[in-house]
Amino acid sequence: MAAYWPYFAIFLMIVALFLTERRFPNAVTRFEENVLAILIAAITLISFTQVIARYGFNSGWGGALELTRILFAWLILFGMGYGIKHGLHLGVDAAIRLLPPRGLRIAALFGALTGVLYAAILLSSDWLNWFGADTKGGAMFYWARFFKAGIGLDDLRYPIFIQDLFGVQERVQRWIAYLMLPIGLALLGFRSLEAFAQIWRGEREMMIASHEAEDLVAESKDALKD
């Protein structure tokens, strides 16, 4: 049973998110936007200070590149679910737009369902054994392996005072950097399932931004010209 605690933790996180969002939807949206903004700001700040230090003082921080890569990965993984929630992902809908309304709705439901399955397979493919597939692994298995091993990152280290105060190892554990991988995929699956339910109830047309993205691009182009 000890091996299943990460799955239980992810499940509790999704349940807590669902219940909190039902009661405080605006607060959850602000939290998501703040997380994304903080990640972008951190990437920008670290990159900027590293350039100044390297070219201005012939110095620099050895773990800066690794940290920016990790933060950028966190930005993508966390942003996947946010993009599904707000319909920000671009998509090609030229073919399904030719279908009658019922066919378009079925295609949209199928698209949302594939998003759920995609996230579920990447999160943990062990459940495919129920259908006769000989497979094992996924983000949960990958993360749990690094959690048990306690392997550190290549360049990113704890500050000396943190090492002395808490007695931690020199290098930041790899499982901390990879924590967003199962969380991001779980959020992707949850938001895809949420989109499926919204399409089913007629509250949403599709999971993707579709043709509306063309209008947004055109508006941005006109704004830049002005």
MARKOL-470275 format. One record per atom (N, C-alpha, C): residue in three letters; y, x, z. Coordinates in steps of 0.001 Angstrom, whole numbers, padded with zeros to 6 digits, always signed. Each point is the difference from the previous one (the first is absolute). Example, Ala and Ser with C-alpha at 12.3 -4.5 7.8 and 13.67 -1.06 7.14 Angstrom:
<banus>
ALA-005690+013190+007800
ALA+001190-000890+000000
ALA+001200+000900+000000
SER+001050-000350-000720
SER+001190+000820+000060
SER+001090-000770+000730
</banus>
This chain:
<banus>
MET-001216+000826+000000
MET+001216-000826+000000
MET+001265+000859+000000
ALA-000105+001220+000569
ALA+001178+000861+000076
ALA+000531+000352-001376
ALA-000879+000012-000997
ALA+000423+000363-001351
ALA+000840-001089-000654
TYR-000024-001209+000556
TYR+000701-001119-000627
TYR+001365-000284+000618
TRP+000419+000805+000972
TRP+001290-000292+000632
TRP+001176+000112-000969
PRO-000007+000919-000994
PRO+001132+000002-000945
PRO+000109-001300-000793
TYR-001141-000586-000367
TYR+000011-001273-000720
TYR+000576-001106+000882
PHE-000389+000014+001270
PHE+000495-001003+000937
PHE+001507+000149+000206
ALA+000472+001262+000063
ALA+001428+000247+000175
ALA+000799-000489-001206
ILE-000510+000248-001197
ILE+000669-000471-001214
ILE+000031-001524-000038
PHE-001111-000621+000399
PHE-000066-001461+000030
PHE+001021-000573+000974
LEU+000107+000589+001179
LEU+000976-000467+000987
LEU+001427+000184-000508
MET+000243+001091-000718
MET+001331+000235-000555
MET+000384-001096-000987
ILE-000937-000375-000875
ILE+000273-001035-000994
ILE+000202-001352+000672
VAL-000823-000306+001009
VAL+000153-001266+000731
VAL+001355-000051+000699
ALA+000379+001114+000646
ALA+001296+000054+000680
ALA+001147-000160-000991
LEU-000129+000626-001166
LEU+001031-000136-001029
LEU+000103-001439-000481
PHE-001141-000631-000224
PHE-000019-001386-000470
PHE+000676-000931+001003
LEU-000358+000141+001274
LEU+000563-000877+001027
LEU+001490+000265+000209
THR+000376+001272-000005
THR+001409+000344+000193
THR+000855-000495-001157
GLU-000529+000135-001213
GLU+000758-000419-001179
GLU+000166-001513-000060
ARG-000982-000736+000528
ARG+000139-001457+000035
ARG+001148-000419+000922
ARG+000205+000774+001058
ARG+001018-000371+000989
ARG+001350+000671-000280
PHE-000049+001263-000426
PHE+001235+000758-000246
PHE-000049+000643-001387
PRO+000065-000792-001061
PRO-000124+000559-001355
PRO+001113+000978-000354
ASN+001218-000311+000394
ASN+001122+000879-000330
ASN-000096+001335+000729
ALA-000487-000041+001232
ALA-000138+001234+000774
ALA-001040+000920-000630
VAL-001095-000571-000480
VAL-001034+000805-000653
VAL+000536+000623-001278
THR+000742-000771-000773
THR+000581+000527-001239
THR+000974+001131+000296
ARG+000836-000177+001012
ARG+000944+001061+000370
ARG-000741+001242+000464
PHE-001086-000185+000742
PHE-000786+001143+000458
PHE-000575+000765-001190
GLU-000566-000718-000956
GLU-000559+000649-001182
GLU+001073+000754-000774
GLU+001142-000618-000177
GLU+001089+000645-000729
GLU+000521+001219+000746
ASN+000058-000079+001325
ASN+000457+001141+000793
ASN-000976+001161-000090
VAL-001295-000304+000026
VAL-001002+001062-000132
VAL+000151+000712-001336
LEU+000131-000766-001077
LEU+000168+000592-001325
LEU+001294+000804-000078
ALA+001073-000525+000580
ALA+001280+000711-000027
ALA-000071+001303+000789
ILE-000675-000029+001146
ILE-000139+001210+000820
ILE-000814+001056-000738
LEU-001064-000414-000664
LEU-000819+000950-000751
LEU+000802+000642-001127
ILE+000749-000810-000743
ILE+000820+000537-001089
ILE+001068+000947+000546
ALA+000645-000396+001099
ALA+001037+000840+000595
ALA-000580+001319+000503
ALA-001184-000049+000602
ALA-000635+001216+000504
ALA-000356+000950-001136
ILE-000549-000544-001085
ILE-000337+000829-001160
ILE+001251+000664-000561
THR+001067-000778-000131
THR+001254+000531-000538
THR+000592+001067+000902
LEU+000018-000266+001301
LEU+000586+000940+000956
LEU-000780+001307+000050
ILE-001313-000093+000060
ILE-000823+001211+000062
ILE+000154+000820-001273
SER-000032-000653-001145
SER+000141+000714-001273
SER+001374+000655-000109
PHE+001044-000722+000412
PHE+001363+000535-000086
PHE+000175+001219+000901
THR-000414-000121+001261
THR+000155+001119+000932
THR-000848+001192-000417
GLN-001158-000259-000602
GLN-000846+001093-000449
GLN+000656+000763-001152
VAL+000633-000718-000910
VAL+000703+000656-001113
VAL+001161+000841+000522
ILE+000778-000562+000935
ILE+001122+000744+000580
ILE-000498+001250+000715
ALA-001064-000138+000782
ALA-000522+001139+000748
ALA-000565+001071-000926
ARG-000675-000427-001050
ARG-000659+000970-000877
ARG+001001+000755-000871
TYR+000922-000751-000614
TYR+000925+000640-000934
TYR+001294+000474+000663
GLY+000308-000542+001163
GLY+001213+000420+000683
GLY-000221+001078+001039
PHE-001172-000024+000650
PHE-000253+000937+001090
PHE-001305+000772-000178
ASN-000633-000148-001159
ASN-001257+000694-000284
ASN-001021-000236+001116
SER-000055-001245+000446
SER-000899-000367+001085
SER-000673-001309-000375
GLY-000554-000677+000985
GLY-000637-001279-000278
GLY-001095-000306+000995
TRP-000524-001192-000114
TRP-001055-000483+000895
TRP-001291-000076-000795
GLY-001015+000706+000458
GLY-001253+000086-000739
GLY-000702-001327-000190
GLY+000174-000932+000926
GLY-000698-001281-000100
GLY+000784-001088-000700
ALA+001170+000339-000552
ALA+000859-001025-000600
ALA-000650-000653-001210
LEU-000573+000810-000884
LEU-000603-000550-001213
LEU-001171-000917+000339
GLU-000836+000424+000938
GLU-001147-000817+000380
GLU+000451-001306+000651
LEU+001030+000064+000827
LEU+000490-001206+000665
LEU+000602-000981-001003
THR+000770+000497-000969
THR+000575-000900-001000
THR-001090-000654-000843
ARG-001060+000730-000290
ARG-001120-000595-000741
ARG-000647-001121+000810
ILE-000186+000246+001281
ILE-000606-001014+000866
ILE+000902-001232+000097
LEU+001288+000226+000205
LEU+000937-001122+000110
LEU+000081-000786-001300
PHE-000064+000705-001132
PHE+000034-000693-001284
PHE-001259-000849-000182
ALA-001146+000540+000438
ALA-001242-000779-000055
ALA+000096-001221+000910
TRP+000584+000163+001180
TRP+000196-001131+000908
TRP+000904-001050-000636
LEU+001037+000464-000696
LEU+000926-000916-000659
LEU-000724-000853-001035
ILE-000853+000629-000789
ILE-000745-000724-001033
ILE-000999-000962+000630
LEU-000776+000492+000963
LEU-001055-000815+000598
LEU+000573-001187+000773
PHE+001073+000227+000731
PHE+000618-001104+000743
PHE+000736-000940-000939
GLY+000578+000565-001057
GLY+000763-000818-000932
GLY-000847-000881-000896
MET-001303+000309-000141
MET-000860-000822-000858
MET-000021-001447+000468
GLY-000260-000192+001285
GLY-000058-001350+000544
GLY+001350-000690-000028
TYR+001062+000770+000261
TYR+001350-000570-000044
TYR+000329-000476-001408
GLY-000420+000769-001000
GLY+000239-000393-001385
GLY-000735-001272-000381
ILE-001235-000155+000499
ILE-000757-001232-000257
ILE+000681-001188+000675
LYS+000446+000208+001223
LYS+000622-001082+000764
LYS+001228-000559-000708
HIS+000800+000873-000568
HIS+001256-000424-000622
HIS-000078-000048-001522
GLY-001197+000170-000566
GLY-000159-000085-001446
GLY+000762+001063-000757
LEU-000042+001238+000492
LEU+000774+001085-000603
LEU-000800+000845-000981
HIS-001320-000123+000011
HIS-000823+000812-000895
HIS+000134-000500-001436
LEU+000262+000923-000898
LEU+000131-000363-001407
LEU-001366-000313-000593
GLY-000024-000904-000945
GLY-001252-000373-000653
GLY+000255-000502-001406
VAL-001040+000002-000802
VAL+000082-000494-001376
VAL-000646-001383-000036
ASP+000791-001009-000292
ASP-000499-001374+000012
ASP+000137-000678-001358
ALA+000175+000805-001057
ALA+000214-000583-001332
ALA-001188-000839-000447
ALA-001220+000473+000293
ALA-001197-000716-000455
ALA-000227-001281+000789
ILE+000085+000090+001326
ILE-000304-001184+000807
ILE+001109-001045-000102
ARG+001186+000410-000446
ARG+001077-000972-000205
ARG-000308-000937-001167
LEU-000933+000405-000851
LEU-000398-000848-001123
LEU-000968-001095+000427
LEU-000543+000121+001215
LEU-000963-000976+000494
LEU+000712-001272+000450
PRO-000721-001109+000029
PRO+000567-001228+000577
PRO+000219+000194+001498
PRO+000775-000867+000637
PRO+000308+000165+001424
PRO-001237+000187+000879
ARG-001046-000761-000261
ARG-001211+000131+000810
ARG-000640+001375-000205
GLY-000037+000450-001257
GLY-000563+001316-000284
GLY+000826+001116+000618
LEU+001325-000148-000025
LEU+000879+000992+000619
LEU-000247+000077+001499
ARG-000188-001144+000621
ARG-000243-000024+001447
ARG-001329+000660+000327
ILE-001026-000263-000802
ILE-001308+000619+000228
ILE+000095+001515-000162
ALA+000723+000446-001024
ALA+000171+001435-000221
ALA+000760+000645+001153
ALA+001017-000697+000513
ALA+000767+000527+001127
ALA-000857+000088+001259
LEU-000834-001011+000226
LEU-000911+000029+001147
LEU-001004+001130-000136
PHE-000501+000202-001214
PHE-000950+001085-000240
PHE+000662+001356+000258
GLY+001256+000144-000424
GLY+000715+001248+000238
GLY+000181+000285+001477
ALA+000353-001022+000771
ALA+000158+000184+001439
ALA-001331+000325+000663
LEU-001070-000644-000474
LEU-001322+000256+000563
LEU-000455+001425-000280
THR+000285+000501-001193
THR-000364+001387-000305
THR+000775+000973+000883
GLY+001231-000363+000373
GLY+000754+000830+000929
GLY-000672+000078+001359
VAL-000532-001133+000460
VAL-000731-000024+001275
VAL-001258+000862-000090
LEU-000762-000164-001074
LEU-001239+000757-000170
LEU+000278+001488-000154
TYR+001046+000341-000724
TYR+000377+001400-000196
TYR+000291+000666+001339
ALA+000797-000672+000834
ALA+000329+000546+001312
ALA-001234+000081+000888
ALA-000866-001017-000061
ALA-001200-000022+000840
ALA-000960+001119-000373
ILE-000153+000261-001302
ILE-000907+001059-000448
ILE+000525+001367+000406
LEU+001299+000222-000172
LEU+000572+001290+000370
LEU+000039+000188+001513
LEU+000162-001092+000725
LEU+000032+000095+001458
LEU-001366+000380+000543
SER-001035-000656-000484
SER-001379+000315+000382
SER-000936-000619-001022
SER-000761+000843-000664
SER-000920-000496-001030
SER-001391-000287+000549
ASP-000186+000156+001308
ASP-001325-000229+000584
ASP-000486-001428-000212
TRP+000920-000966-000011
TRP-000398-001401-000118
TRP-000611-000313-001360
LEU+000190+000876-000979
LEU-000608-000215-001312
LEU-001516+000143+000048
ASN-000511+000597+001080
ASN-001454+000096+000160
ASN-000644-001375+000105
TRP+000762-000973+000470
TRP-000531-001369+000092
TRP-000333-000562-001372
PHE+000639+000532-001028
PHE-000219-000478-001366
PHE-000875+000952-000808
GLY-000658+000917+000701
GLY-000939+000894-000653
GLY+000580+001299-000498
ALA+001277+000251+000235
ALA+000623+001243-000459
ALA-000330+001132+000967
ASP-000331+001149-000547
ASP-000323+001170+000810
ASP+001264+000840+000157
THR+000849-000390+000919
THR+001277+000687+000173
THR+000375+000052+001469
LYS+000805+000988+000336
LYS+000453+000171+001371
LYS+001304+000788-000018
GLY+000904-000354+000884
GLY+001251+000740+000082
GLY+001195-000918+000034
GLY+001140+000547-000351
GLY+001242-000747+000044
GLY+000989+000643+000952
ALA+001187-000567+000074
ALA+001062+000572+000814
ALA-000363+000036+001482
MET-000679-001031+000490
MET-000373-000031+001412
MET-000986+001111+000329
PHE-000992+000188-000848
PHE-000984+001068+000195
PHE+000675+001365-000094
TYR+000882+000150-000971
TYR+000705+001260-000230
TYR+000876+000347+001197
TRP+000757-000999+000494
TRP+000880+000249+001135
TRP-000796+000279+001268
ALA-001069-000757+000240
ALA-000808+000185+001209
ALA-000632+001387+000039
ARG-000357+000524-001156
ARG-000603+001333-000051
ARG+000996+001059+000459
PHE+001243-000105-000437
PHE+001015+000959+000431
PHE+000386-000221+001456
PHE-000065-001247+000466
PHE+000310-000278+001400
PHE-001018+000671+000917
LYS-001267-000063-000377
LYS-001050+000619+000812
LYS+000076+001520-000059
ALA+000309+000533-001179
ALA+000013+001454-000176
ALA+001220+000644+000640
GLY+001130-000699+000002
GLY+001214+000560+000579
GLY+000600+001140-000796
ILE-000287+000054-001289
ILE+000508+001076-000852
ILE+001513-000122-000142
GLY+000674+001145+000021
GLY+001444+000009-000126
GLY+000459+000110-001443
LEU+001271-000288-000219
LEU+000601+000139-001318
LEU+000200+001472-000337
ASP+000349+000267-001238
ASP+000123+001391-000445
ASP+001234+000686+000571
ASP+001150-000651-000076
ASP+001263+000649+000378
ASP+000744-000683+001134
LEU-000207-001273+000185
LEU+000781-000757+000979
LEU-000515+000269+001411
ARG+000897+000496+000855
ARG-000368+000368+001366
ARG+000865-000752+001009
TYR-000555-000164+001192
TYR+000777-000572+001093
TYR+001016+001032+000491
PRO+001179-000445+000453
PRO+000933+000938+000639
PRO-000652+000645+001223
ILE+000459+001180+000337
ILE-000590+000749+001107
ILE+000068-000784+001307
PHE+001134-000670+000249
PHE+000138-000724+001269
PHE-000966-001180+000073
ILE-000331-000607-001145
ILE-000988-001079-000012
ILE-001383+000559+000317
GLN-000311+001157-000556
GLN-001294+000627+000276
GLN-000133+000348+001476
ASP+001072+000539+000577
ASP-000043+000388+001413
ASP-000004-001218+000921
LEU+000757-001037-000372
LEU+000140-001167+000873
LEU-001264-000848+000035
PHE-000618-000217-001163
PHE-001158-000888-000084
PHE-001314+000740-000238
GLY+000065+001289-000202
GLY-001217+000772-000203
GLY-000735-000333-001279
VAL+000731-000380-001044
VAL-000628-000359-001271
VAL-000243+001248-000827
GLN-000800-000140-001036
GLN-000273+001110-000897
GLN+001248+000354-000801
GLU-000047+001160-000634
GLU+001189+000479-000712
GLU+000345-000876-001202
ARG-000986-000303-000819
ARG+000241-000753-001226
ARG-000109-001511+000259
VAL+000863-000751-000669
VAL-000046-001462+000099
VAL-001313-000502-000581
GLN-000673-000878+000718
GLN-001296-000498-000446
GLN+000123-000731-001336
ARG-000984+000223-000835
ARG+000014-000604-001332
ARG-000131-001523+000071
TRP-000684-000513+001023
TRP-000187-001448+000091
TRP+001322-000728+000240
ILE+000971+000689+000610
ILE+001312-000611+000198
ILE+000700-000188-001341
ALA-000086+001014-000842
ALA+000626-000082-001324
ALA-000659-001062-000864
TYR-001311-000181+000175
TYR-000750-000944-000835
TYR-000070-001404+000593
LEU+000681-000224+001120
LEU-000087-001293+000673
LEU+000512-001143-000869
MET+000995+000288-000834
MET+000578-001054-000831
MET-000942-000435-001118
LEU-001007+000798-000314
LEU-000922-000355-001083
LEU-000747-001304+000299
PRO-000723-000119+001117
PRO-000647-001290+000284
PRO+000993-001107+000320
ILE+001114+000338+000651
ILE+000999-001023+000316
ILE+000611-000564-001275
GLY+000371+000873-000922
GLY+000603-000450-001250
GLY-000935-000851-000832
LEU-001274+000379-000064
LEU-000969-000785-000765
LEU-000267-001344+000667
ALA-000023-000016+001334
ALA-000177-001269+000706
ALA+001181-000931-000259
LEU+001204+000547-000010
LEU+001179-000811-000300
LEU-000018-000489-001443
LEU-000469+000853-000906
LEU-000111-000407-001401
LEU-000964-001172-000147
GLY-001148+000087+000660
GLY-000964-001089-000057
GLY+000531-001278+000626
PHE+000684+000138+001126
PHE+000558-001173+000679
PHE+001070-000677-000846
ARG+000898+000791-000578
ARG+001061-000577-000827
ARG-000558-000604-001285
SER-001054+000592-000546
SER-000624-000577-001194
SER-000660-001328+000334
LEU-000667-000066+001154
LEU-000601-001251+000443
LEU+001073-001048+000272
GLU+001096+000433+000564
GLU+001125-000900+000254
GLU+000572-000528-001316
ALA+000108+000883-001007
ALA+000485-000422-001317
ALA-000967-000987-000639
PHE-001306+000226+000176
PHE-001009-000924-000521
PHE+000202-001393+000591
ALA+000207-000059+001314
ALA+000206-001293+000662
ALA+001284-000670-000476
GLN+001050+000784-000204
GLN+001268-000570-000462
GLN-000117-000540-001423
ILE-000718+000721-000856
ILE-000219-000484-001370
ILE-000845-001266+000024
TRP-001008-000035+000843
TRP-000877-001162+000121
TRP+000785-001240+000435
ARG+000953+000195+000910
ARG+000792-001126+000502
ARG+001182-000340-000906
GLY+000186+000757-001059
GLY+001107-000255-000909
GLY+001333+000528+000470
GLU+000001+000881+000996
GLU+001239+000558+000529
GLU+000446+001239-000765
ARG-000874+000495-000852
ARG+000270+001245-000720
ARG-000713-000051-001335
GLU+000621+000555-001032
GLU-000613-000059-001322
GLU-001012+001114-000207
MET+000407+001238+000283
MET-000879+001149-000188
MET+000260+001037+001080
MET-000885+000995+000050
MET+000140+001047+000999
MET+000978+001074-000451
ILE+000176+000170-001316
ILE+000832+001062-000545
ILE+001412-000502-000274
ALA+000888+000934-000302
ALA+001379-000365-000311
ALA+000110-000620-001378
SER-000897+000360-000917
SER-000092-000536-001360
SER+001321+000090-000750
HIS+000328-001061-000733
HIS+001161+000041-000883
HIS+001315+000088+000754
GLU-000017-000357+001284
GLU+001235+000093+000766
GLU+000460+001444+000120
ALA-000954+000937-000080
ALA+000362+001409+000088
ALA+000873+000416-001177
GLU-000237-000599-001173
GLU+000817+000323-001162
GLU+001457-000380+000245
ASP+000216-001136+000632
ASP+001365-000419+000313
ASP+000654+000960+000993
LEU-000789+000449+000987
LEU+000536+000934+000983
LEU+000372+001328-000644
VAL-000861+000485-000907
VAL+000292+001253-000695
VAL+001248-000150-000855
ALA+000118-001134-000691
ALA+001174-000237-000843
ALA+001276-000057+000833
GLU-000079-000662+001161
GLU+001168-000081+000871
GLU+000400+001381+000507
SER-000992+000815+000349
SER+000284+001348+000488
SER+000624+000851-001101
LYS-000497-000161-001226
LYS+000543+000761-001124
LYS+001461-000376-000246
ASP+000298-001291+000061
ASP+001376-000444-000197
ASP+000909+000498+001121
ALA-000538+000027+001210
ALA+000795+000470+001136
ALA+000332+001480-000142
LEU-000965+000788-000495
LEU+000238+001425-000193
LEU+001038+000243-001091
LYS-000038-000834-001041
LYS+000991+000146-001069
LYS+001412-000270+000513
ASP+000109-001013+000858
ASP+001313-000334+000554
ASP+000506+001089+000932
</banus>
